[in-house]
């Protein structure tokens, strides 16, 4: 009886019991509810294969997919004073920063990189919505200024991916001062004759929309991105009217002339490189280099064979030996 209890029954239970599934193996689309396999979602640049919902993507994953070969160099950003106002609400501001850094693995809400997109040299800055909702603080202002200065020094265009809930309230008026600071940075690019292209991702709201996010020479948006200053719920409560369907989404803004293009994430490489090369007066996009022809050694042609001697025909009446 002990043999059945101690060996047979656990063996049967192990065969038919449900195995544990890692939590990060599947991701649920927040639009259609489809369960997406993590590897397939990563290969599809975090775009839902069922409803084309453009989900959150980290700046590093975006840079890996954007730059040629995923190769880029980070541009150093001066670190601002942390917690200059000694702000505290439910938590101390330094504690919120520490938690965001542990959750994202990044030091702040914007990453700046330099590299090539389809052989087009470019400086790219991208906001990280996972870091305190991508809020615009002094570090974001420093990052945009550092990106603009690097672009001007190297004679390269600047591309910015925006994703933010607005200004960072823990820095008060100092966060609002980043609006004129970043506007001056954009003006530096224009004085140098360098293009500034903005890609608005979901969501781009608040003071970010009121400053550098809407100052691009060309405005591109991802499909379905919410782009606004005040959110639709606030507007409905203010005017006491129902807003039209799709209000403040990328497609709605494109129809009303606030955007130039709505491009899916998979087309960003070609879209951005094409626009930048047109604005810079360069040639067409180089999609890839052909391999150099293999040099072959010249071989002398073989000599022609000597003709065989001609056999004369023998008459039938000739004597046979």
BANUVO-186179 format. One line per 8 residues: number of its first residue (from 1); for each residue x, y, z of N, C-alpha, C. Coordinates in steps of 0.02 Angstrom, whole numbers, plus 32768, in hexadecimal, padded with zeros to 4 digits. Example, Ala and Ser with C-alpha at 12.3 -4.5 7.8 and 13.67 -1.06 7.14 Angstrom:
1	8294,7EE4,8186,8267,7F1F,8186,8294,7F5B,8186; 8282,7F90,8162,82AC,7FCB,8165,8285,8002,818A $
//
This chain:
1	8029,7FC4,8000,8000,8000,8000,802B,803F,8000; 8063,803C,8025,8090,8075,8026,80AF,8082,7FE2; 80BC,804C,7FBD,80D9,8053,7F7B,80A9,8076,7F4B; 8069,8066,7F4F,8037,8087,7F25,802E,80CF,7F3A; 802D,80DC,7F7B,8022,8120,7F93,805E,814C,7F87; 8099,8131,7F92,80D6,815A,7F90,80F4,8160,7F4B; 80E5,8132,7F1D,8105,8134,7EDC,80D3,8139,7EA2; 80A2,810B,7EA1,8075,8108,7E67,8049,8146,7E63 $
9	802A,8158,7E9A,7FFC,8191,7E98,8020,81D3,7E87; 8058,81E4,7EA5,807C,8221,7E90,8092,8220,7E47; 80A4,81E4,7E2F,80B8,81DF,7DE9,807E,81EE,7DBA; 8043,81D3,7DC9,8008,81E1,7DA0,7FF5,822A,7DA4; 7FF8,8247,7DE0,7FE7,828E,7DE7,8017,82BB,7DC1; 8056,82A9,7DBF,8086,82D2,7D9A,807C,82CE,7D4F; 8060,8297,7D37,8054,8290,7CF0,8019,82B9,7CD9; 7FE6,82BD,7D03,7FA8,82DE,7CEF,7F9E,8323,7D0F $
17	7FCB,8337,7D3B,7FC3,8379,7D5B,7FD7,83B0,7D2B; 7FBB,83EB,7D36,7FC9,8425,7D0B,800D,8442,7D1C; 8036,844B,7CE8,8078,8466,7CF3,8076,84B2,7CFC; 80A6,84CA,7D22,80AA,8513,7D2D,80C2,8535,7CEE; 80A2,856D,7CDC,80B5,8594,7CA1,80D4,85D5,7CB9; 810E,85E7,7CA1,812D,8627,7CB5,80FE,8661,7CA7; 80FF,8692,7CD5,80D1,86CB,7CCE,80E2,86F7,7C92; 8122,86FB,7C80,8136,8727,7C49,8135,8705,7C05 $
25	8115,86CA,7C01,8115,86A6,7BC2,80E0,86C1,7B92; 80AA,86DC,7BAE,8072,86F6,7B86,8062,873D,7B9C; 804C,8765,7B6C,8037,87AA,7B7A,7FF2,87B5,7B5E; 7FC7,87D3,7B86,7F82,87DF,7B70,7F7C,8824,7B51; 7F61,8826,7B14,7F56,8866,7AF3,7F20,888D,7B18; 7F2D,88CB,7B29,7EFC,88F2,7B4F,7EC4,890D,7B24; 7EC7,8902,7AE2,7E92,8919,7AB6,7E61,88E0,7AA6; 7E7A,88A8,7A8D,7E4E,8871,7A78,7E4F,8836,7AA7 $
33	7E7C,8836,7AD8,7E7F,8800,7B09,7EA1,87C1,7AF1; 7EBF,87C1,7AB6,7EE1,8786,7A9C,7F20,8778,7AC4; 7F2B,8738,7AD4,7F68,8723,7AF6,7F9F,871A,7AC1; 7FD4,873F,7AC8,800A,8740,7A96,8048,8721,7AB3; 8066,86F3,7A8D,80A4,86D3,7AA2,80DB,8707,7AA3; 8102,8708,7AD9,8132,873E,7AE4,8165,8742,7AAC; 817E,8709,7A94,81B1,870B,7A60,8194,8726,7A1E; 8157,8711,7A0D,8138,872B,79D0,8129,8776,79D7 $
41	8114,878A,7A12,8107,87D2,7A1D,8146,87FB,7A18; 817D,87E1,7A32,81BD,8804,7A2C,81D4,8809,79E4; 81CD,87D2,79BE,81E1,87D3,7978,81B5,8802,794F; 8177,880E,7965,814A,883B,7942,814C,8882,795D; 8182,8892,7981,818D,88D5,799D,8155,88EA,79CC; 813A,88BB,79F2,8106,88C8,7A24,80C8,88E7,7A05; 80B6,88CE,79CB,8077,88E0,79AA,804B,88A2,79A9; 800D,88A9,79C0,7FDF,8870,79C4,7FD3,8854,797D $
49	7FDC,8813,7976,7FD2,87F4,7935,7F88,87EB,7924; 7F5C,87F6,7954,7F14,87EE,7948,7EF1,882F,7936; 7F00,8865,795D,7EDC,88A4,7952,7F0A,88DE,7940; 7F4C,88D1,7938,7F7D,8904,7925,7F85,893A,795B; 7F76,8929,7998,7F7F,8958,79CF,7FCA,8961,79DD; 7FE1,899F,79DC,8028,89AD,79E9,8031,89B4,7A35; 804F,8980,7A51,8058,897D,7A99,8098,89A0,7AAE; 80A3,89A2,7AF0,80DD,89C3,7B0B,811D,89A0,7AF5 $
57	8150,89C6,7AE3,8191,89AC,7AD2,81C6,89D8,7AF3; 81FA,89B9,7B0D,822E,89DF,7B30,8258,8A06,7AFD; 8277,8A3C,7B11,82A3,8A60,7AE3,82DC,8A35,7AC9; 82F7,8A08,7AF1,832E,89DE,7AD9,8317,89AC,7AA5; 82DC,898E,7AAF,82C1,8962,7A7B,82B2,8989,7A3B; 8299,89C5,7A43,828B,89EF,7A09,82CC,89FF,79E3; 8300,8A11,7A08,8340,8A21,79E8,835D,89E3,79C5; 8357,89A9,79E4,8371,896C,79C5,834F,895E,7983 $
65	830E,896A,7980,82E9,895F,7941,82F4,8997,790F; 8306,89D3,7926,8309,8A0D,78FB,834D,8A15,78DA; 8383,8A0F,7900,83C6,8A1B,78E5,83DE,89DF,78BD; 8409,89EC,788D,8425,89B7,7863,844B,8985,788E; 8436,8946,7889,8456,8912,78B0,844B,8918,78FB; 841D,8945,7910,8412,8950,7957,844D,896F,797B; 847A,898F,7955,84B7,89AB,7972,84AE,89F7,7979; 84BB,8A0F,79B5,84B8,8A57,79C2,84E3,8A66,79FF $
73	84F5,8AA5,7A06,851B,8ABB,7A41,84F1,8AED,7A68; 84F1,8AE6,7AA9,84CA,8B12,7AD4,84EC,8B57,7AD9; 84C2,8B8A,7AD9,84DA,8BCE,7AE3,84D2,8BE0,7B2D; 8507,8BF6,7B4B,8506,8C06,7B93,84D8,8C41,7BA0; 84B2,8C3C,7BD6,8484,8C70,7BEB,8499,8C8A,7C2F; 84A2,8CCB,7C38,84B4,8CE5,7C7A,847E,8CD6,7CAE; 8493,8CBF,7CE8,8464,8CAD,7D1D,844E,8CEC,7D42; 840D,8CF7,7D49,83F7,8D32,7D6E,83F7,8D26,7DBA $
81	83E7,8D58,7DE0,83E0,8D52,7E28,83A2,8D29,7E37; 83AA,8CF5,7E5F,8370,8CCC,7E71,834A,8CEC,7EAB; 8308,8CEC,7EA4,82DB,8D07,7ED7,82EE,8D4E,7EED; 82F1,8D7C,7EBE,8304,8DC1,7ED0,82D2,8DE3,7EFD; 8293,8DCE,7EFC,825F,8DEE,7F24,8250,8DC8,7F65; 8274,8D90,7F71,8267,8D66,7FAB,821D,8D52,7FAD; 8205,8D3A,7F74,81BD,8D2D,7F6B,81AA,8CEB,7F8C; 816F,8CEC,7FAA,8154,8CAF,7FC9,8108,8CB1,7FC4 $
89	80EC,8C7A,7FA9,80A3,8C71,7FAC,8096,8C32,7FD4; 807C,8BFD,7FB5,8075,8BBF,7FDA,80B9,8B9E,7FE5; 80EA,8BAD,7FB9,812E,8B95,7FC0,815E,8BCF,7FB4; 819B,8BC7,7FCB,81CE,8BF7,7FBB,81E3,8BEF,7F72; 81F3,8C27,7F52,8206,8C26,7F0C,8242,8BF9,7EFF; 8277,8BFA,7F28,82AE,8BCB,7F1C,8298,8B82,7F1F; 8268,8B72,7F49,824F,8B2D,7F4C,822B,8B1A,7F0C; 8206,8B48,7EEF,81E5,8B3A,7EAF,8218,8B30,7E77 $
97	824C,8B59,7E77,8281,8B51,7E45,82A4,8B0D,7E4C; 82B1,8AFA,7E8A,82D2,8ABA,7E96,82A7,8A7F,7E7F; 8265,8A83,7E8C,8238,8A4E,7E77,8234,8A4A,7E2A; 8232,8A84,7E09,822E,8A85,7DC0,826F,8A69,7DA1; 82A7,8A77,7DBF,82E7,8A5E,7DA5,82ED,8A13,7DAE; 82D3,89FA,7DE6,82D4,89B1,7DF0,82A5,898E,7DC0; 826C,89AD,7DB1,823A,898D,7D86,824F,898D,7D3D; 8270,89C2,7D27,8281,89CA,7CDF,82C9,89BA,7CCF $
105	82F5,89BE,7D00,833C,89B5,7CF2,835C,89F2,7CD2; 8338,8A29,7CCE,8352,8A67,7CB0,835A,8A9C,7CE6; 8386,8ACC,7CD9,8392,8B00,7D0A,835D,8B37,7D07; 833F,8B42,7CCC,830C,8B76,7CC5,82DE,8B66,7C8B; 82B3,8B98,7C7A,827C,8B8C,7C4C,828C,8B9A,7C03; 82CB,8BA7,7BF2,82DD,8BB1,7BAC,8321,8B95,7B9D; 8326,8B74,7B63,8365,8B56,7B4D,8378,8B76,7B0A; 83B8,8B87,7B02,83D1,8BA7,7AC5,8406,8B7A,7AA7 $
113	83FE,8B6C,7A67,842E,8B42,7A43,8443,8B60,7A01; 847B,8B4A,79E7,8496,8B63,79A8,84AC,8B28,797E; 8498,8B29,793E,84AA,8AF2,7912,8493,8B00,78CB; 8482,8ACB,78A6,846B,8AD2,7861,842A,8AAB,7857; 83FE,8AC9,782F,83C0,8AA9,781C,83C1,8AA3,77D0; 83C8,8A66,77B7,83CF,8A5A,776F,8405,8A88,7751; 843F,8A86,7770,847A,8AAC,775B,8471,8AF8,7763; 8441,8B0E,7789,8436,8B55,7795,844B,8B66,77DB $
121	8481,8B8D,77E6,8497,8B9F,7829,8462,8BC9,784D; 8455,8BB9,788C,841E,8BDA,78AF,8429,8BD5,78FA; 840E,8C06,791E,840A,8C05,7968,83C1,8BFA,797A; 83B4,8BCC,79A8,836F,8BBA,79B9,8367,8BBF,7A05; 832F,8BDD,7A1A,831D,8BE0,7A61,82D8,8BBF,7A69; 82CF,8B98,7A9E,8290,8B75,7AA9,827E,8B78,7AF2; 823E,8B87,7B00,8225,8B88,7B44,820D,8B43,7B59; 8214,8B35,7B99,8200,8AF5,7BB5,81C2,8B01,7BE0 $
129	8188,8AEB,7BC7,814A,8AF7,7BED,8147,8ACF,7C2D; 816D,8A98,7C31,816D,8A6F,7C6D,8191,8A92,7CA7; 81B9,8AC4,7C99,81DD,8AE8,7CCD,81B3,8B25,7CE2; 818B,8B1C,7D15,8160,8B52,7D2F,8137,8B72,7CF8; 8119,8B47,7CCE,80EE,8B5D,7C97,8113,8B8B,7C66; 8155,8B82,7C60,817B,8BAA,7C31,8178,8BF4,7C3F; 816A,8C06,7C7D,815E,8C4D,7C8E,819B,8C78,7C80; 818D,8CB5,7C6A,81C1,8CE4,7C56,81DD,8D08,7C93 $
137	8219,8CF5,7CA7,823B,8D17,7CDD,827B,8D37,7CC3; 82A7,8D4A,7CF0,82E5,8D6B,7CDD,8312,8D3D,7CB5; 8310,8CFC,7CC5,833A,8CCD,7C9F,8324,8CC9,7C56; 82E2,8CC8,7C4A,82C9,8CC6,7C05,82DF,8D05,7BE0; 82DA,8D3F,7C01,82F2,8D7C,7BE1,833C,8D79,7BD1; 8364,8D60,7C00,83AC,8D58,7BF4,83B9,8D28,7BBB; 8392,8CF2,7BB7,839C,8CC0,7B82,838F,8CDE,7B3D; 8359,8D05,7B37,834A,8D22,7AF6,837E,8D56,7AE2 $
145	8395,8D7D,7B12,83CA,8DAD,7B03,840B,8D89,7AF0; 841C,8D54,7B14,8458,8D2D,7B02,8452,8D0E,7ABD; 8416,8CF5,7AAC,840B,8CD8,7A6A,8411,8D0D,7A34; 83F5,8D48,7A3F,83F9,8D7E,7A0E,8440,8D96,7A05; 8465,8D9E,7A3C,84AA,8DB4,7A37,84D5,8D81,7A13; 84C9,8D41,7A20,84EF,8D0D,79FD,84DE,8D0D,79B2; 849E,8D16,79A2,848A,8D17,795C,84A9,8D52,7938; 84AB,8D8C,7957,84C9,8DC7,7938,8514,8DBE,7930 $
153	8535,8DA3,7963,857E,8D9A,795F,8591,8D68,7929; 8568,8D34,7920,8578,8D00,78EE,8557,8D0D,78AB; 852C,8D40,78A6,8509,8D4E,7867,84D7,8D18,7855; 84B6,8CFC,7888,8486,8CC6,787D,843F,8CDD,7890; 840C,8CC1,786F,83C7,8CD2,7883,83B6,8CB1,78C6; 8380,8CCA,78E4,8368,8CB1,7924,8322,8C94,791C; 8319,8C58,7936,82D7,8C37,7937,82C4,8C2C,797F; 8287,8C3D,7992,8271,8C36,79D7,8230,8C0E,79DA $
161	822F,8BDB,7A05,81F4,8BB3,7A12,81D6,8BCB,7A55; 819A,8BE7,7A52,817B,8C02,7A8E,814A,8BD0,7AAB; 8148,8BCC,7AED,8117,8BA3,7B11,8116,8BBB,7B59; 80E3,8BE1,7B6C,80E4,8BFF,7BAE,809E,8C12,7BC4; 8096,8C12,7C06,8058,8C29,7C23,8058,8C73,7C33; 808F,8C96,7C24,8093,8CDE,7C31,80D1,8CEF,7C59; 80CE,8D28,7C7B,8106,8D3E,7CA5,8108,8D18,7CE7; 8142,8D15,7D06,814A,8CF1,7D45,813B,8D1F,7D7F $
169	8104,8D10,7DA2,80EC,8D3E,7DD5,811C,8D41,7E11; 8145,8D0D,7E1C,8174,8D0E,7E55,81AA,8D42,7E4D; 81B2,8D5D,7E10,81E4,8D91,7E05,81C5,8DD6,7DFA; 8183,8DD9,7DFE,8160,8E19,7DFE,8170,8E45,7DC2; 817E,8E85,7DD0,818B,8EB6,7D9C,81C9,8EA4,7D74; 81F8,8E7F,7D92,8235,8E6B,7D6F,8225,8E3D,7D34; 81F2,8E12,7D3C,81DF,8DE7,7D04,81BD,8E10,7CCD; 8196,8E42,7CDF,8177,8E6D,7CAC,81AA,8E96,7C87 $
177	81E2,8EA6,7CA6,8216,8ECC,7C85,8238,8EA4,7C4D; 822D,8E62,7C4C,824A,8E3A,7C15,8227,8E48,7BD3; 81EB,8E64,7BD5,81C8,8E74,7B97,81EE,8EA9,7B6F; 81FF,8EE3,7B8C,8228,8F13,7B65,826F,8EFA,7B58; 828C,8ED4,7B86,82D0,8EBA,7B7B,82D2,8E8D,7B3D; 82A3,8E5F,7B38,82A2,8E32,7AFE,8290,8E57,7ABE; 8267,8E8B,7AC4,8257,8EB3,7A89,8296,8ED5,7A6E; 82C1,8EEE,7A9A,8300,8F0B,7A86,832D,8ED7,7A65 $
185	832C,8E99,7A7F,8354,8E64,7A61,833E,8E55,7A1A; 82FC,8E55,7A0E,82E2,8E4A,79CB,82F7,8E84,799D; 82F7,8EC0,79B8,830B,8EFA,7990,8355,8EF5,797D; 837E,8ED7,79A8,83C5,8ECD,7997,83CB,8EA2,7958; 83A2,8E6E,7953,83A4,8E43,7919,8390,8E69,78DA; 835D,8E92,78DF,8345,8EB8,78A5,8379,8EEB,788E; 839B,8F0B,78BD,83CF,8F3A,78AA,8409,8F16,7887; 8415,8ED7,7899,844A,8EB0,7879,8432,8E8F,7838 $
193	83F3,8E97,7827,83D9,8E7A,77EA,83D2,8E2F,77ED; 83C6,8E13,7829,83C0,8DCB,7831,8377,8DB7,783E; 8360,8D81,7820,831B,8D6C,782A,830D,8D54,7871; 82D0,8D5F,7886,82B8,8D47,78C7,8276,8D23,78BB; 8275,8CE1,78C4,823A,8CB8,78B6,8222,8C9C,78F8; 81E1,8CA0,7903,81C2,8C87,7941,8194,8C4D,7930; 819B,8C16,7955,816E,8BDD,7950,8146,8BDA,7991; 8105,8BE8,798D,80DB,8BEA,79C8,80BE,8BA4,79D5 $
201	80CA,8B8A,7A10,80B3,8B48,7A22,807E,8B4E,7A5A; 8060,8B17,7A6A,8029,8B17,7A9B,8044,8B11,7AE2; 8030,8B3F,7B0F,800D,8B7F,7B02,803F,8BB8,7B04; 802D,8BEE,7AE2,8055,8C2C,7AE5,8025,8C64,7AFA; 802B,8C7B,7B38,7FFA,8CA9,7B54,801D,8CE0,7B7C; 7FF5,8D11,7B91,800C,8D45,7BBF,8040,8D74,7BA2; 806E,8D89,7BCD,80A0,8DBA,7BBA,80CF,8DA2,7B84; 80D6,8D60,7B7D,8100,8D45,7B47,80E1,8D57,7B03 $
209	809F,8D4F,7AFD,807D,8D61,7ABF,8080,8DAD,7AB4; 8082,8DD2,7AE9,8083,8E1B,7AE3,80C9,8E37,7AD6; 80FA,8E0B,7ACD,813E,8E24,7AC1,815F,8DFB,7A8A; 8193,8DD6,7A9A,81BE,8DB8,7A67,819B,8D82,7A3E; 8166,8D64,7A56,8146,8D2D,7A31,8120,8D45,79F4; 810F,8D85,79F1,80E9,8D9F,79B8,8111,8DD2,7990; 8152,8DD3,7997,817D,8E03,7975,81A6,8DE4,793D; 8197,8DA6,792A,81BE,8D85,78F7,81B3,8DA1,78B2 $
217	81E6,8D9C,7888,81DE,8DAD,7841,81AD,8D7D,7820; 81AE,8D3F,7836,817F,8D0C,781F,8164,8CE8,785D; 8122,8CE2,7861,8101,8CC1,789A,80E6,8C7D,7883; 8101,8C48,78A1,80EB,8C04,7893,80CD,8BE8,78D3; 809A,8BBD,78CE,807C,8B9F,7909,8071,8B55,78FD; 8072,8B2F,7934,8060,8AE9,7930,8014,8AE1,792F; 7FFA,8AAD,7910,7FB2,8AA4,790C,7F91,8AA0,7951; 7F5A,8AC4,7958,7F33,8AC1,7995,7F50,8AE8,79CF $
225	7F85,8B0E,79C6,7FA5,8B31,79FD,7F79,8B6B,7A15; 7F73,8B73,7A57,7F4F,8BAB,7A74,7F7E,8BE7,7A77; 7F6C,8C1D,7A56,7F96,8C59,7A52,7F6B,8C95,7A65; 7F7B,8CB5,7A9D,7F50,8CEC,7AB4,7F74,8D14,7AEA; 7F57,8D4D,7AFB,7F6E,8D73,7B35,7F44,8D5F,7B72; 7F03,8D6B,7B6F,7ED5,8D53,7BA2,7EB2,8D14,7B88; 7EA8,8CE4,7BB3,7E8B,8CA4,7B9E,7E41,8CAB,7B8C; 7E26,8C7A,7B66,7DE0,8C7E,7B51,7DAF,8C7F,7B8B $
233	7DBE,8C5C,7BC1,7D90,8C5C,7BFA,7D8B,8CA1,7C19; 7DC4,8CC4,7C1E,7DC3,8D08,7C3A,7D9B,8D37,7C0C; 7DA3,8D2F,7BCB,7D80,8D5A,7B9C,7D35,8D4D,7BA0; 7D21,8D0E,7BA3,7CD9,8CFE,7BA8,7CBB,8D1A,7BE7; 7CDF,8D17,7C1E,7CC5,8D32,7C5D,7CC2,8D7E,7C5A; 7CED,8D9D,7C33,7CEE,8DE6,7C2F,7CB7,8E01,7C02; 7CB1,8DE6,7BC5,7C80,8E00,7B96,7C3D,8DDD,7B9B; 7C3A,8DA6,7BC2,7BFC,8D80,7BCD,7BDD,8D69,7B8B $
241	7C08,8D51,7B60,7BF2,8D34,7B20,7C18,8CF4,7B12; 7BF9,8CC9,7AEA,7C1A,8C8B,7AD7,7C48,8C98,7A9C; 7C86,8C82,7AA1,7CB7,8C8E,7A6D,7CAE,8C5B,7A35; 7CC2,8C6C,79F8,7CBC,8C3C,79C0,7CE9,8C00,79CB; 7CD8,8BC9,79AB,7CFE,8B8B,79B2,7D45,8B94,7996; 7D75,8B7B,79BB,7DBB,8B81,79A5,7DD8,8BC6,79B0; 7DB7,8BF0,79D7,7DCF,8C34,79E4,7E14,8C31,7A05; 7E42,8C5A,79EB,7E87,8C62,7A04,7EB2,8C24,79F7 $
249	7E9B,8BF7,79CE,7EC5,8BBF,79B8,7EEB,8BD3,7979; 7F1F,8BAC,7969,7F4C,8BBE,7932,7F27,8BC6,78F1; 7EFA,8B98,78E1,7ED6,8B9B,78A1,7EA9,8BD8,789D; 7E89,8BEB,78D5,7E5F,8C26,78D8,7E88,8C65,78CD; 7EC2,8C69,78EC,7EED,8CA4,78E4,7F0A,8CA8,789E; 7F17,8C6E,787F,7F2F,8C6F,783A,7EFA,8C8B,780B; 7EBB,8C78,7815,7E85,8C91,77EC,7E7B,8CDC,77F5; 7E8D,8CF7,7830,7E82,8D3E,783E,7EC2,8D67,7837 $
257	7EF6,8D4B,7818,7F30,8D72,7805,7F64,8D7E,783B; 7F61,8D5A,7873,7F93,8D64,78A8,7FCF,8D35,78A1; 7FCA,8D03,7877,8000,8CD4,786B,800F,8CCF,7821; 804B,8CB8,7812,805E,8CAD,77CC,8056,8C65,77B6; 8062,8C37,77E5,805F,8BF0,77D4,8048,8BC8,7811; 8027,8B90,7804,801B,8B5D,7837,803B,8B1D,781C; 8070,8B07,783C,8097,8ACF,7823,809C,8A99,7858; 8091,8A5A,7845,809A,8A23,7875,80E2,8A1C,788A $
265	80EC,89FD,78C2,8130,89F6,78DE,815F,89D1,78B0; 8145,89A0,788C,816F,8979,7860,818A,89A1,7825; 816A,89DA,7816,817F,8A03,77DD,81A9,8A3F,77F1; 81BA,8A45,7831,81DD,8A81,7848,8222,8A89,782A; 8246,8A53,7822,828A,8A58,7806,8288,8A78,77C1; 8260,8A5D,7795,825C,8A77,7751,823D,8ABD,7750; 8209,8AC7,7778,81E6,8B07,7779,8215,8B3F,7790; 8237,8B34,77C8,8263,8B67,77E4,829E,8B74,77B7 $
273	82BE,8B3F,779F,82F8,8B48,7773,82E5,8B6D,7733; 82AC,8B5D,7717,8296,8B7E,76D9,828A,8BC9,76E5; 8268,8BD9,771B,825A,8C20,772A,829B,8C46,7738; 82C7,8C29,775F,8306,8C4C,7770,8331,8C57,7732; 8335,8C26,7706,835F,8C2E,76CB,8341,8C61,769B; 8300,8C66,7698,82E1,8C9A,766F,82EF,8CDF,768C; 82EA,8CE7,76CE,82F6,8D28,76ED,8340,8D3B,76EB; 836C,8D0A,76EB,83B4,8D18,76EA,83CF,8D1D,76A3 $
281	83A5,8D11,7671,83BC,8D14,762C,83EB,8CDC,7619; 83E2,8CA1,7638,840C,8C68,762A,83EA,8C3C,75F5; 840C,8C08,75E1,83F1,8BDA,75B0,83BB,8BAE,75CD; 83A2,8B7F,75A6,836D,8B52,75BF,8385,8B25,75F6; 8356,8B06,7618,8366,8ADA,7650,838D,8A9D,7638; 83C1,8A8D,765E,83EA,8A52,764F,83D1,8A1A,767C; 83AF,89E9,765E,8392,89B2,7685,83C6,897D,7697; 83FC,897B,7673,8430,8949,7683,8467,894D,764F $
289	84A2,8938,7663,84DB,8938,7636,84E3,88F4,7615; 84ED,88F5,75D4,84FC,88B7,75B1,8543,88A1,75C0; 8550,8861,75C4,8595,884B,75D0,85C2,885C,7595; 8600,886A,75A5,8630,887A,7570,863B,883D,7544; 8645,8848,7503,8650,880F,74D7,8691,87EC,74E7; 868F,87AB,74E2,86CA,8783,74F1,86FB,8787,74B6; 8739,879A,74C6,876C,87A0,7492,8786,875A,7480; 8782,874A,7441,8798,8709,7429,87DA,8711,7402 $
297	8805,86DF,7406,8845,86DF,73E2,883B,86CF,7399; 885A,86F7,736E,8853,86EC,7326,8876,86AB,7313; 8852,867F,72F4,886E,863E,72DE,8875,863F,7292; 88B2,862D,727B,88BE,862C,7232,8894,85F4,7213; 8877,8602,71D9,884E,85CE,71BA,8879,8593,71A5; 885D,8558,71A9,8881,851B,7196,888E,851B,714B; 88C9,8502,7135,88D7,8500,70ED,88A7,84D2,70C8; 8898,84E6,708C,886A,84BD,7064,888D,847C,7050 $
305	8869,8444,7054,8889,8403,7042,8899,8401,6FF7; 88D0,83DE,6FE8,88E3,83D8,6FA2,88B1,83AC,6F7D; 88A3,83BD,6F3F,8872,8394,6F1A,888D,834F,6F0B; 8863,831D,6F0E,8877,82D9,6EFF,8886,82D1,6EB5; 88B5,82A3,6EA4,88C5,829A,6E5B,8888,827E,6E36; 8882,8295,6DF9,8848,8281,6DD1,8855,823D,6DB2; 8826,820F,6DBA,882B,81CB,6D9D,880E,81CB,6D57; 8838,81B1,6D29,881F,81AD,6CE4,87F5,816E,6CDB $
313	87C2,8173,6CB5,8796,8139,6CA9,87B8,8107,6C7D; 87AD,80C6,6C8A,87CC,808F,6C64,8799,8075,6C31; 87AC,806F,6BF1,877C,8055,6BC0,876A,800D,6BCF; 872F,7FF9,6BB8,8717,7FB6,6BC5,8740,7F7F,6BA2; 875A,7F8E,6B65,877F,7F5B,6B3F,87C9,7F57,6B51; 87DD,7F7B,6B86,8824,7F79,6B9A,8834,7F35,6BB6; 8870,7F1B,6BA8,8882,7ED8,6BC4,8887,7EDB,6C0F; 886F,7EA7,6C2E,8871,7EA2,6C76,88AE,7E7C,6C8B $
321	88D0,7E94,6CBF,890A,7E73,6CD8,88F8,7E37,6D03 $
//
